[in-house]
Amino acid sequence: METDLISKKEVLELTGISYGQLYRWKRKNIIPESWFIKKSSYTGQETFFPREKMLARIDTIKEMKDGYSLDELSDFFSPNPTKIEIQEEELRSHNILSEQTMNLCTSLVPVKNAIEFGDILNMMIIEKVRKLQVPQKDQKTLFLFLHEKFTPLKESSLELIGIRKGTSYVWLLLPLPSDFLVDHMAQVVLRFDLQQMTEELKITLTNTKGI
């Protein structure tokens, strides 16, 4: 799948940021180095970025930069931030997740003093999957698969793929970006960018009072 790209010149023009800001954010890993894609052009080599991710990241940085230092932003966007835990009652009180999703997921794993970031993210994934009318038994299978195999604070650069064949679902975790083929009897029912979802959840928790 060819990623929609945007040139460095377009990024600077559309967002109003400077060349210096862009590369300061790169040095601090606020914008991942892997997003700086070198491609040949008629002028030599030009730098491109994944369009949707880059514009969304810059919007978020601009919203946050007055309240956070560069070092704090670097930690925020790091795939290995400080461990985050939230009390179950507190998570329920903020209505971040539906009661149906909370009840399904907390019945599958033991909840001690608090719910860790990884499982909160997995619950957010189940929340989205539930809205796609995926049967509950397959939601449970997916949650347990993610709980056992996905550690977002260590390896968020993954894509979750959901494939349905007949009445059966198969769940895959593949590196971003990922290309794959399925037979004509199967249907890809979802593709979730887990890195993007990780960052969205961090923002949600940061902007929610009391968390």
CORRA-V591900 format. One record per residue. SS is DSSP state (a for helix, b for strand, c for the rest). D_FIRST is the distance of its C-alpha to the first C-alpha in Angstrom with 2 decimals. Layout:
((SS,D_FIRST) (SS,D_FIRST))
//
This chain:
((c,0.00) (c,3.80) (c,6.27) (c,9.32) (b,12.06) (b,15.81) (b,18.58) (a,21.40) (a,23.89) (a,22.18) (a,22.01) (a,25.71) (a,26.68) (a,24.94) (a,26.04) (c,29.39) (c,29.09) (c,30.52) (a,29.24) (a,31.56) (a,30.24) (a,26.63) (a,27.69) (a,30.16) (a,27.45) (a,25.41) (a,28.59) (c,29.13) (c,25.57) (c,25.37) (c,22.19) (c,20.39) (a,20.63) (a,17.08) (a,16.05) (c,18.06) (b,15.75) (b,17.92) (b,16.98) (b,19.54) (b,21.02) (c,24.28) (c,26.14) (b,25.02) (b,22.50) (b,21.05) (b,19.53) (b,16.43) (b,15.14) (b,12.34) (a,14.10) (a,14.49) (a,15.35) (a,17.63) (a,19.56) (a,20.04) (a,21.25) (a,23.67) (a,25.02) (a,25.77) (a,27.40) (a,29.53) (a,30.69) (a,31.67) (c,32.97) (c,36.48) (c,37.03) (c,35.54) (c,36.07) (a,33.36) (a,34.10) (a,33.75) (a,30.41) (a,29.30) (a,30.39) (a,28.79) (a,25.28) (c,25.84) (c,24.04) (c,27.64) (c,29.83) (c,33.29) (c,33.47) (c,33.45) (b,35.55) (b,36.78) (c,39.66) (a,38.78) (a,41.36) (a,40.00) (a,36.43) (a,37.83) (a,40.01) (c,37.20) (c,35.40) (c,31.99) (c,31.39) (c,32.98) (a,35.97) (a,34.28) (a,31.43) (a,33.92) (a,36.29) (a,33.77) (a,32.30) (a,35.63) (c,37.14) (c,34.78) (c,35.35) (c,38.64) (c,38.88) (c,41.45) (c,42.32) (c,38.90) (b,35.25) (b,32.97) (a,29.87) (a,27.59) (a,29.12) (a,29.12) (a,25.36) (a,25.10) (a,27.38) (a,25.23) (a,22.31) (a,24.82) (a,25.96) (a,22.57) (a,22.26) (a,25.83) (c,25.09) (c,22.64) (c,25.75) (c,24.80) (c,28.17) (a,30.07) (a,30.37) (a,26.59) (a,26.52) (a,29.14) (a,27.29) (a,24.20) (a,26.49) (a,28.35) (a,25.26) (a,24.06) (a,27.67) (a,28.02) (a,24.72) (c,23.15) (c,25.01) (c,23.30) (c,25.85) (c,24.99) (c,21.31) (c,19.46) (c,16.19) (b,14.81) (b,12.73) (b,14.79) (b,13.57) (b,16.19) (b,16.61) (b,19.69) (b,21.54) (c,24.84) (c,26.40) (b,24.81) (b,22.07) (b,20.20) (b,18.85) (b,16.53) (b,16.16) (b,13.38) (b,12.99) (c,10.71) (c,7.96) (c,7.47) (c,6.11) (c,8.88) (c,10.77) (c,13.74) (c,16.79) (c,17.68) (c,20.24) (c,17.97) (b,16.18) (b,13.62) (b,15.92) (b,14.48) (b,11.89) (b,13.93) (b,13.37) (a,16.70) (a,17.28) (a,17.29) (a,19.47) (a,21.76) (a,22.41) (a,23.01) (a,25.53) (a,27.26) (a,27.74) (a,29.04) (a,31.49) (a,32.58) (a,33.31) (c,35.12) (c,38.82) (c,40.36) (c,37.23))
//
